[in-house]
Amino acid sequence: MLHWAIVFLVISLVAGLFGFTGISESAAGIAKILFFLFLIIFLVMLVLGFMGAHAVAG
């Protein structure tokens, strides 16, 4: 998911460079949504991993 966020960020930068502002804004919005979705899933998995490790150790 982080890979796709970076891909859309690059698309946004290239489109902005060539003056396609509508495409650039759309790609940047998609990249932002994917990044925050990745961040939320990462934090949930991190907490679940710590809870699982704590349950095994304790």
PDB file of N, CA, C, O and CB in Angstrom:
ATOM      1  N   MET A   1       0.824  -1.186   0.000  1.00  0.00           N
ATOM      2  CA  MET A   1       0.000   0.000   0.000  1.00  0.00           C
ATOM      3  C   MET A   1       0.870   1.251   0.000  1.00  0.00           C
ATOM      4  O   MET A   1       0.548   2.238  -0.662  1.00  0.00           O
ATOM      5  CB  MET A   1      -0.938  -0.003   1.202  1.00  0.00           C
ATOM      6  N   LEU A   2       1.952   1.208   0.731  1.00  0.00           N
ATOM      7  CA  LEU A   2       2.867   2.345   0.726  1.00  0.00           C
ATOM      8  C   LEU A   2       3.469   2.526  -0.662  1.00  0.00           C
ATOM      9  O   LEU A   2       3.717   3.650  -1.099  1.00  0.00           O
ATOM     10  CB  LEU A   2       3.980   2.155   1.776  1.00  0.00           C
ATOM     11  N   HIS A   3       3.701   1.418  -1.344  1.00  0.00           N
ATOM     12  CA  HIS A   3       4.228   1.479  -2.711  1.00  0.00           C
ATOM     13  C   HIS A   3       3.275   2.250  -3.618  1.00  0.00           C
ATOM     14  O   HIS A   3       3.712   3.093  -4.401  1.00  0.00           O
ATOM     15  CB  HIS A   3       4.462   0.060  -3.268  1.00  0.00           C
ATOM     16  N   TRP A   4       1.971   1.967  -3.517  1.00  0.00           N
ATOM     17  CA  TRP A   4       1.002   2.657  -4.357  1.00  0.00           C
ATOM     18  C   TRP A   4       0.896   4.129  -3.992  1.00  0.00           C
ATOM     19  O   TRP A   4       0.685   4.965  -4.870  1.00  0.00           O
ATOM     20  CB  TRP A   4      -0.357   1.996  -4.244  1.00  0.00           C
ATOM     21  N   ALA A   5       1.039   4.463  -2.712  1.00  0.00           N
ATOM     22  CA  ALA A   5       1.028   5.871  -2.307  1.00  0.00           C
ATOM     23  C   ALA A   5       2.193   6.614  -2.946  1.00  0.00           C
ATOM     24  O   ALA A   5       2.033   7.745  -3.405  1.00  0.00           O
ATOM     25  CB  ALA A   5       1.091   5.999  -0.771  1.00  0.00           C
ATOM     26  N   ILE A   6       3.359   5.986  -2.977  1.00  0.00           N
ATOM     27  CA  ILE A   6       4.533   6.611  -3.590  1.00  0.00           C
ATOM     28  C   ILE A   6       4.347   6.737  -5.098  1.00  0.00           C
ATOM     29  O   ILE A   6       4.748   7.738  -5.691  1.00  0.00           O
ATOM     30  CB  ILE A   6       5.804   5.800  -3.278  1.00  0.00           C
ATOM     31  N   VAL A   7       3.742   5.727  -5.719  1.00  0.00           N
ATOM     32  CA  VAL A   7       3.482   5.780  -7.165  1.00  0.00           C
ATOM     33  C   VAL A   7       2.558   6.950  -7.495  1.00  0.00           C
ATOM     34  O   VAL A   7       2.823   7.700  -8.434  1.00  0.00           O
ATOM     35  CB  VAL A   7       2.859   4.450  -7.659  1.00  0.00           C
ATOM     36  N   PHE A   8       1.485   7.110  -6.740  1.00  0.00           N
ATOM     37  CA  PHE A   8       0.567   8.214  -7.001  1.00  0.00           C
ATOM     38  C   PHE A   8       1.210   9.563  -6.688  1.00  0.00           C
ATOM     39  O   PHE A   8       0.885  10.559  -7.335  1.00  0.00           O
ATOM     40  CB  PHE A   8      -0.708   8.042  -6.185  1.00  0.00           C
ATOM     41  N   LEU A   9       2.104   9.613  -5.721  1.00  0.00           N
ATOM     42  CA  LEU A   9       2.826  10.846  -5.447  1.00  0.00           C
ATOM     43  C   LEU A   9       3.707  11.230  -6.628  1.00  0.00           C
ATOM     44  O   LEU A   9       3.753  12.399  -7.011  1.00  0.00           O
ATOM     45  CB  LEU A   9       3.670  10.701  -4.181  1.00  0.00           C
ATOM     46  N   VAL A  10       4.397  10.275  -7.200  1.00  0.00           N
ATOM     47  CA  VAL A  10       5.244  10.539  -8.370  1.00  0.00           C
ATOM     48  C   VAL A  10       4.388  10.973  -9.559  1.00  0.00           C
ATOM     49  O   VAL A  10       4.758  11.895 -10.286  1.00  0.00           O
ATOM     50  CB  VAL A  10       6.076   9.284  -8.738  1.00  0.00           C
ATOM     51  N   ILE A  11       3.247  10.312  -9.760  1.00  0.00           N
ATOM     52  CA  ILE A  11       2.338  10.717 -10.838  1.00  0.00           C
ATOM     53  C   ILE A  11       1.877  12.147 -10.632  1.00  0.00           C
ATOM     54  O   ILE A  11       1.800  12.927 -11.581  1.00  0.00           O
ATOM     55  CB  ILE A  11       1.124   9.775 -10.915  1.00  0.00           C
ATOM     56  N   SER A  12       1.571  12.489  -9.391  1.00  0.00           N
ATOM     57  CA  SER A  12       1.136  13.848  -9.082  1.00  0.00           C
ATOM     58  C   SER A  12       2.233  14.866  -9.374  1.00  0.00           C
ATOM     59  O   SER A  12       1.964  15.927  -9.936  1.00  0.00           O
ATOM     60  CB  SER A  12       0.710  13.946  -7.622  1.00  0.00           C
ATOM     61  N   LEU A  13       3.458  14.548  -8.996  1.00  0.00           N
ATOM     62  CA  LEU A  13       4.561  15.473  -9.239  1.00  0.00           C
ATOM     63  C   LEU A  13       4.836  15.658 -10.729  1.00  0.00           C
ATOM     64  O   LEU A  13       5.072  16.776 -11.185  1.00  0.00           O
ATOM     65  CB  LEU A  13       5.816  14.979  -8.542  1.00  0.00           C
ATOM     66  N   VAL A  14       4.806  14.573 -11.479  1.00  0.00           N
ATOM     67  CA  VAL A  14       5.052  14.658 -12.918  1.00  0.00           C
ATOM     68  C   VAL A  14       3.918  15.421 -13.611  1.00  0.00           C
ATOM     69  O   VAL A  14       4.167  16.258 -14.479  1.00  0.00           O
ATOM     70  CB  VAL A  14       5.200  13.242 -13.528  1.00  0.00           C
ATOM     71  N   ALA A  15       2.682  15.129 -13.225  1.00  0.00           N
ATOM     72  CA  ALA A  15       1.548  15.834 -13.822  1.00  0.00           C
ATOM     73  C   ALA A  15       1.596  17.322 -13.489  1.00  0.00           C
ATOM     74  O   ALA A  15       1.294  18.157 -14.342  1.00  0.00           O
ATOM     75  CB  ALA A  15       0.223  15.226 -13.338  1.00  0.00           C
ATOM     76  N   GLY A  16       1.970  17.657 -12.268  1.00  0.00           N
ATOM     77  CA  GLY A  16       2.100  19.066 -11.890  1.00  0.00           C
ATOM     78  C   GLY A  16       3.215  19.756 -12.652  1.00  0.00           C
ATOM     79  O   GLY A  16       3.100  20.930 -13.005  1.00  0.00           O
ATOM     80  N   LEU A  17       4.282  19.039 -12.904  1.00  0.00           N
ATOM     81  CA  LEU A  17       5.409  19.599 -13.652  1.00  0.00           C
ATOM     82  C   LEU A  17       5.000  19.968 -15.078  1.00  0.00           C
ATOM     83  O   LEU A  17       5.459  20.973 -15.620  1.00  0.00           O
ATOM     84  CB  LEU A  17       6.575  18.604 -13.681  1.00  0.00           C
ATOM     85  N   PHE A  18       4.137  19.151 -15.679  1.00  0.00           N
ATOM     86  CA  PHE A  18       3.704  19.404 -17.050  1.00  0.00           C
ATOM     87  C   PHE A  18       2.433  20.255 -17.130  1.00  0.00           C
ATOM     88  O   PHE A  18       1.934  20.510 -18.225  1.00  0.00           O
ATOM     89  CB  PHE A  18       3.476  18.092 -17.758  1.00  0.00           C
ATOM     90  N   GLY A  19       1.909  20.695 -15.992  1.00  0.00           N
ATOM     91  CA  GLY A  19       0.775  21.613 -15.992  1.00  0.00           C
ATOM     92  C   GLY A  19      -0.594  20.973 -15.927  1.00  0.00           C
ATOM     93  O   GLY A  19      -1.601  21.665 -16.077  1.00  0.00           O
ATOM     94  N   PHE A  20      -0.661  19.683 -15.709  1.00  0.00           N
ATOM     95  CA  PHE A  20      -1.952  19.005 -15.584  1.00  0.00           C
ATOM     96  C   PHE A  20      -2.391  19.072 -14.122  1.00  0.00           C
ATOM     97  O   PHE A  20      -2.248  18.106 -13.373  1.00  0.00           O
ATOM     98  CB  PHE A  20      -1.865  17.515 -16.079  1.00  0.00           C
ATOM     99  N   THR A  21      -2.928  20.230 -13.728  1.00  0.00           N
ATOM    100  CA  THR A  21      -3.211  20.446 -12.305  1.00  0.00           C
ATOM    101  C   THR A  21      -4.353  19.570 -11.791  1.00  0.00           C
ATOM    102  O   THR A  21      -4.324  19.140 -10.638  1.00  0.00           O
ATOM    103  CB  THR A  21      -3.546  21.905 -12.065  1.00  0.00           C
ATOM    104  N   GLY A  22      -5.349  19.301 -12.623  1.00  0.00           N
ATOM    105  CA  GLY A  22      -6.463  18.460 -12.178  1.00  0.00           C
ATOM    106  C   GLY A  22      -6.010  17.046 -11.879  1.00  0.00           C
ATOM    107  O   GLY A  22      -6.376  16.468 -10.855  1.00  0.00           O
ATOM    108  N   ILE A  23      -5.216  16.497 -12.772  1.00  0.00           N
ATOM    109  CA  ILE A  23      -4.685  15.144 -12.557  1.00  0.00           C
ATOM    110  C   ILE A  23      -3.746  15.144 -11.358  1.00  0.00           C
ATOM    111  O   ILE A  23      -3.731  14.196 -10.572  1.00  0.00           O
ATOM    112  CB  ILE A  23      -3.945  14.631 -13.824  1.00  0.00           C
ATOM    113  N   SER A  24      -2.970  16.202 -11.223  1.00  0.00           N
ATOM    114  CA  SER A  24      -2.028  16.297 -10.120  1.00  0.00           C
ATOM    115  C   SER A  24      -2.745  16.323  -8.772  1.00  0.00           C
ATOM    116  O   SER A  24      -2.341  15.638  -7.833  1.00  0.00           O
ATOM    117  CB  SER A  24      -1.163  17.539 -10.276  1.00  0.00           C
ATOM    118  N   GLU A  25      -3.812  17.117  -8.687  1.00  0.00           N
ATOM    119  CA  GLU A  25      -4.568  17.189  -7.430  1.00  0.00           C
ATOM    120  C   GLU A  25      -5.231  15.858  -7.098  1.00  0.00           C
ATOM    121  O   GLU A  25      -5.247  15.431  -5.944  1.00  0.00           O
ATOM    122  CB  GLU A  25      -5.628  18.288  -7.510  1.00  0.00           C
ATOM    123  N   SER A  26      -5.776  15.209  -8.121  1.00  0.00           N
ATOM    124  CA  SER A  26      -6.426  13.907  -7.891  1.00  0.00           C
ATOM    125  C   SER A  26      -5.428  12.859  -7.427  1.00  0.00           C
ATOM    126  O   SER A  26      -5.695  12.118  -6.481  1.00  0.00           O
ATOM    127  CB  SER A  26      -7.123  13.425  -9.165  1.00  0.00           C
ATOM    128  N   ALA A  27      -4.283  12.796  -8.089  1.00  0.00           N
ATOM    129  CA  ALA A  27      -3.268  11.816  -7.711  1.00  0.00           C
ATOM    130  C   ALA A  27      -2.719  12.104  -6.315  1.00  0.00           C
ATOM    131  O   ALA A  27      -2.446  11.179  -5.550  1.00  0.00           O
ATOM    132  CB  ALA A  27      -2.127  11.809  -8.735  1.00  0.00           C
ATOM    133  N   ALA A  28      -2.559  13.377  -5.986  1.00  0.00           N
ATOM    134  CA  ALA A  28      -2.074  13.733  -4.645  1.00  0.00           C
ATOM    135  C   ALA A  28      -3.099  13.345  -3.580  1.00  0.00           C
ATOM    136  O   ALA A  28      -2.730  12.881  -2.501  1.00  0.00           O
ATOM    137  CB  ALA A  28      -1.769  15.246  -4.562  1.00  0.00           C
ATOM    138  N   GLY A  29      -4.369  13.532  -3.877  1.00  0.00           N
ATOM    139  CA  GLY A  29      -5.418  13.135  -2.935  1.00  0.00           C
ATOM    140  C   GLY A  29      -5.440  11.635  -2.703  1.00  0.00           C
ATOM    141  O   GLY A  29      -5.571  11.174  -1.570  1.00  0.00           O
ATOM    142  N   ILE A  30      -5.310  10.877  -3.784  1.00  0.00           N
ATOM    143  CA  ILE A  30      -5.267   9.417  -3.669  1.00  0.00           C
ATOM    144  C   ILE A  30      -4.041   8.986  -2.874  1.00  0.00           C
ATOM    145  O   ILE A  30      -4.130   8.100  -2.024  1.00  0.00           O
ATOM    146  CB  ILE A  30      -5.257   8.758  -5.066  1.00  0.00           C
ATOM    147  N   ALA A  31      -2.898   9.608  -3.148  1.00  0.00           N
ATOM    148  CA  ALA A  31      -1.664   9.271  -2.423  1.00  0.00           C
ATOM    149  C   ALA A  31      -1.821   9.557  -0.936  1.00  0.00           C
ATOM    150  O   ALA A  31      -1.370   8.775  -0.099  1.00  0.00           O
ATOM    151  CB  ALA A  31      -0.465  10.060  -2.991  1.00  0.00           C
ATOM    152  N   LYS A  32      -2.454  10.668  -0.611  1.00  0.00           N
ATOM    153  CA  LYS A  32      -2.650  11.031   0.792  1.00  0.00           C
ATOM    154  C   LYS A  32      -3.551  10.022   1.502  1.00  0.00           C
ATOM    155  O   LYS A  32      -3.261   9.607   2.624  1.00  0.00           O
ATOM    156  CB  LYS A  32      -3.248  12.439   0.900  1.00  0.00           C
ATOM    157  N   ILE A  33      -4.637   9.631   0.849  1.00  0.00           N
ATOM    158  CA  ILE A  33      -5.559   8.651   1.436  1.00  0.00           C
ATOM    159  C   ILE A  33      -4.862   7.308   1.643  1.00  0.00           C
ATOM    160  O   ILE A  33      -4.992   6.695   2.703  1.00  0.00           O
ATOM    161  CB  ILE A  33      -6.800   8.471   0.539  1.00  0.00           C
ATOM    162  N   LEU A  34      -4.122   6.851   0.628  1.00  0.00           N
ATOM    163  CA  LEU A  34      -3.420   5.576   0.748  1.00  0.00           C
ATOM    164  C   LEU A  34      -2.361   5.613   1.841  1.00  0.00           C
ATOM    165  O   LEU A  34      -2.175   4.632   2.560  1.00  0.00           O
ATOM    166  CB  LEU A  34      -2.780   5.206  -0.577  1.00  0.00           C
ATOM    167  N   PHE A  35      -1.664   6.743   1.969  1.00  0.00           N
ATOM    168  CA  PHE A  35      -0.636   6.843   3.000  1.00  0.00           C
ATOM    169  C   PHE A  35      -1.250   6.754   4.396  1.00  0.00           C
ATOM    170  O   PHE A  35      -0.740   6.031   5.253  1.00  0.00           O
ATOM    171  CB  PHE A  35       0.144   8.152   2.849  1.00  0.00           C
ATOM    172  N   PHE A  36      -2.345   7.487   4.629  1.00  0.00           N
ATOM    173  CA  PHE A  36      -2.955   7.449   5.951  1.00  0.00           C
ATOM    174  C   PHE A  36      -3.598   6.093   6.238  1.00  0.00           C
ATOM    175  O   PHE A  36      -3.610   5.640   7.382  1.00  0.00           O
ATOM    176  CB  PHE A  36      -3.993   8.554   6.079  1.00  0.00           C
ATOM    177  N   LEU A  37      -4.129   5.448   5.206  1.00  0.00           N
ATOM    178  CA  LEU A  37      -4.653   4.101   5.379  1.00  0.00           C
ATOM    179  C   LEU A  37      -3.531   3.132   5.746  1.00  0.00           C
ATOM    180  O   LEU A  37      -3.690   2.292   6.631  1.00  0.00           O
ATOM    181  CB  LEU A  37      -5.367   3.634   4.102  1.00  0.00           C
ATOM    182  N   PHE A  38      -2.390   3.258   5.054  1.00  0.00           N
ATOM    183  CA  PHE A  38      -1.219   2.444   5.392  1.00  0.00           C
ATOM    184  C   PHE A  38      -0.784   2.698   6.832  1.00  0.00           C
ATOM    185  O   PHE A  38      -0.479   1.756   7.564  1.00  0.00           O
ATOM    186  CB  PHE A  38      -0.056   2.741   4.426  1.00  0.00           C
ATOM    187  N   LEU A  39      -0.754   3.955   7.237  1.00  0.00           N
ATOM    188  CA  LEU A  39      -0.309   4.314   8.579  1.00  0.00           C
ATOM    189  C   LEU A  39      -1.230   3.712   9.649  1.00  0.00           C
ATOM    190  O   LEU A  39      -0.754   3.203  10.664  1.00  0.00           O
ATOM    191  CB  LEU A  39      -0.253   5.842   8.725  1.00  0.00           C
ATOM    192  N   ILE A  40      -2.531   3.770   9.422  1.00  0.00           N
ATOM    193  CA  ILE A  40      -3.484   3.211  10.381  1.00  0.00           C
ATOM    194  C   ILE A  40      -3.321   1.698  10.481  1.00  0.00           C
ATOM    195  O   ILE A  40      -3.282   1.148  11.582  1.00  0.00           O
ATOM    196  CB  ILE A  40      -4.928   3.565   9.977  1.00  0.00           C
ATOM    197  N   ILE A  41      -3.224   1.026   9.339  1.00  0.00           N
ATOM    198  CA  ILE A  41      -3.056  -0.432   9.352  1.00  0.00           C
ATOM    199  C   ILE A  41      -1.740  -0.820  10.007  1.00  0.00           C
ATOM    200  O   ILE A  41      -1.682  -1.795  10.756  1.00  0.00           O
ATOM    201  CB  ILE A  41      -3.118  -0.997   7.927  1.00  0.00           C
ATOM    202  N   PHE A  42      -0.674  -0.057   9.729  1.00  0.00           N
ATOM    203  CA  PHE A  42       0.623  -0.328  10.347  1.00  0.00           C
ATOM    204  C   PHE A  42       0.538  -0.213  11.871  1.00  0.00           C
ATOM    205  O   PHE A  42       1.052  -1.076  12.583  1.00  0.00           O
ATOM    206  CB  PHE A  42       1.688   0.638   9.801  1.00  0.00           C
ATOM    207  N   LEU A  43      -0.102   0.834  12.373  1.00  0.00           N
ATOM    208  CA  LEU A  43      -0.197   1.015  13.824  1.00  0.00           C
ATOM    209  C   LEU A  43      -1.039  -0.083  14.475  1.00  0.00           C
ATOM    210  O   LEU A  43      -0.707  -0.559  15.561  1.00  0.00           O
ATOM    211  CB  LEU A  43      -0.793   2.387  14.147  1.00  0.00           C
ATOM    212  N   VAL A  44      -2.125  -0.483  13.817  1.00  0.00           N
ATOM    213  CA  VAL A  44      -2.955  -1.561  14.361  1.00  0.00           C
ATOM    214  C   VAL A  44      -2.157  -2.864  14.421  1.00  0.00           C
ATOM    215  O   VAL A  44      -2.204  -3.576  15.425  1.00  0.00           O
ATOM    216  CB  VAL A  44      -4.234  -1.751  13.507  1.00  0.00           C
ATOM    217  N   MET A  45      -1.439  -3.173  13.370  1.00  0.00           N
ATOM    218  CA  MET A  45      -0.637  -4.401  13.356  1.00  0.00           C
ATOM    219  C   MET A  45       0.504  -4.341  14.381  1.00  0.00           C
ATOM    220  O   MET A  45       0.853  -5.355  14.984  1.00  0.00           O
ATOM    221  CB  MET A  45      -0.064  -4.642  11.950  1.00  0.00           C
ATOM    222  N   LEU A  46       1.076  -3.159  14.572  1.00  0.00           N
ATOM    223  CA  LEU A  46       2.130  -2.996  15.565  1.00  0.00           C
ATOM    224  C   LEU A  46       1.594  -3.264  16.972  1.00  0.00           C
ATOM    225  O   LEU A  46       2.232  -3.966  17.756  1.00  0.00           O
ATOM    226  CB  LEU A  46       2.730  -1.584  15.482  1.00  0.00           C
ATOM    227  N   VAL A  47       0.434  -2.712  17.289  1.00  0.00           N
ATOM    228  CA  VAL A  47      -0.173  -2.935  18.605  1.00  0.00           C
ATOM    229  C   VAL A  47      -0.537  -4.405  18.781  1.00  0.00           C
ATOM    230  O   VAL A  47      -0.291  -4.985  19.839  1.00  0.00           O
ATOM    231  CB  VAL A  47      -1.425  -2.049  18.784  1.00  0.00           C
ATOM    232  N   LEU A  48      -1.125  -5.010  17.746  1.00  0.00           N
ATOM    233  CA  LEU A  48      -1.480  -6.433  17.846  1.00  0.00           C
ATOM    234  C   LEU A  48      -0.240  -7.307  17.999  1.00  0.00           C
ATOM    235  O   LEU A  48      -0.272  -8.311  18.710  1.00  0.00           O
ATOM    236  CB  LEU A  48      -2.276  -6.873  16.611  1.00  0.00           C
ATOM    237  N   GLY A  49       0.842  -6.936  17.342  1.00  0.00           N
ATOM    238  CA  GLY A  49       2.091  -7.681  17.481  1.00  0.00           C
ATOM    239  C   GLY A  49       2.644  -7.608  18.887  1.00  0.00           C
ATOM    240  O   GLY A  49       3.120  -8.608  19.424  1.00  0.00           O
ATOM    241  N   PHE A  50       2.584  -6.422  19.491  1.00  0.00           N
ATOM    242  CA  PHE A  50       3.060  -6.281  20.871  1.00  0.00           C
ATOM    243  C   PHE A  50       2.167  -7.037  21.846  1.00  0.00           C
ATOM    244  O   PHE A  50       2.650  -7.623  22.814  1.00  0.00           O
ATOM    245  CB  PHE A  50       3.126  -4.804  21.263  1.00  0.00           C
ATOM    246  N   MET A  51       0.873  -7.020  21.588  1.00  0.00           N
ATOM    247  CA  MET A  51      -0.046  -7.747  22.472  1.00  0.00           C
ATOM    248  C   MET A  51       0.198  -9.252  22.353  1.00  0.00           C
ATOM    249  O   MET A  51       0.163  -9.962  23.358  1.00  0.00           O
ATOM    250  CB  MET A  51      -1.526  -7.409  22.128  1.00  0.00           C
ATOM    251  N   GLY A  52       0.442  -9.738  21.150  1.00  0.00           N
ATOM    252  CA  GLY A  52       0.702 -11.162  20.963  1.00  0.00           C
ATOM    253  C   GLY A  52       2.013 -11.574  21.586  1.00  0.00           C
ATOM    254  O   GLY A  52       2.095 -12.643  22.190  1.00  0.00           O
ATOM    255  N   ALA A  53       3.052 -10.751  21.457  1.00  0.00           N
ATOM    256  CA  ALA A  53       4.347 -11.056  22.045  1.00  0.00           C
ATOM    257  C   ALA A  53       4.266 -11.021  23.575  1.00  0.00           C
ATOM    258  O   ALA A  53       4.911 -11.813  24.262  1.00  0.00           O
ATOM    259  CB  ALA A  53       5.411 -10.066  21.538  1.00  0.00           C
ATOM    260  N   HIS A  54       3.479 -10.109  24.081  1.00  0.00           N
ATOM    261  CA  HIS A  54       3.308 -10.004  25.532  1.00  0.00           C
ATOM    262  C   HIS A  54       2.553 -11.225  26.074  1.00  0.00           C
ATOM    263  O   HIS A  54       2.876 -11.723  27.153  1.00  0.00           O
ATOM    264  CB  HIS A  54       2.553  -8.699  25.894  1.00  0.00           C
ATOM    265  N   ALA A  55       1.571 -11.699  25.344  1.00  0.00           N
ATOM    266  CA  ALA A  55       0.792 -12.859  25.787  1.00  0.00           C
ATOM    267  C   ALA A  55       1.636 -14.132  25.782  1.00  0.00           C
ATOM    268  O   ALA A  55       1.470 -14.992  26.647  1.00  0.00           O
ATOM    269  CB  ALA A  55      -0.438 -13.046  24.892  1.00  0.00           C
ATOM    270  N   VAL A  56       2.534 -14.254  24.818  1.00  0.00           N
ATOM    271  CA  VAL A  56       3.406 -15.440  24.736  1.00  0.00           C
ATOM    272  C   VAL A  56       4.448 -15.409  25.844  1.00  0.00           C
ATOM    273  O   VAL A  56       4.733 -16.434  26.463  1.00  0.00           O
ATOM    274  CB  VAL A  56       4.103 -15.518  23.355  1.00  0.00           C
ATOM    275  N   ALA A  57       5.020 -14.223  26.096  1.00  0.00           N
ATOM    276  CA  ALA A  57       6.080 -14.089  27.107  1.00  0.00           C
ATOM    277  C   ALA A  57       5.515 -14.188  28.523  1.00  0.00           C
ATOM    278  O   ALA A  57       6.200 -14.661  29.430  1.00  0.00           O
ATOM    279  CB  ALA A  57       6.817 -12.751  26.933  1.00  0.00           C
ATOM    280  N   GLY A  58       4.287 -13.750  28.716  1.00  0.00           N
ATOM    281  CA  GLY A  58       3.741 -13.696  30.073  1.00  0.00           C
ATOM    282  C   GLY A  58       2.904 -14.838  30.397  1.00  0.00           C
ATOM    283  O   GLY A  58       2.378 -14.923  31.507  1.00  0.00           O
TER     284      GLY A  58
END
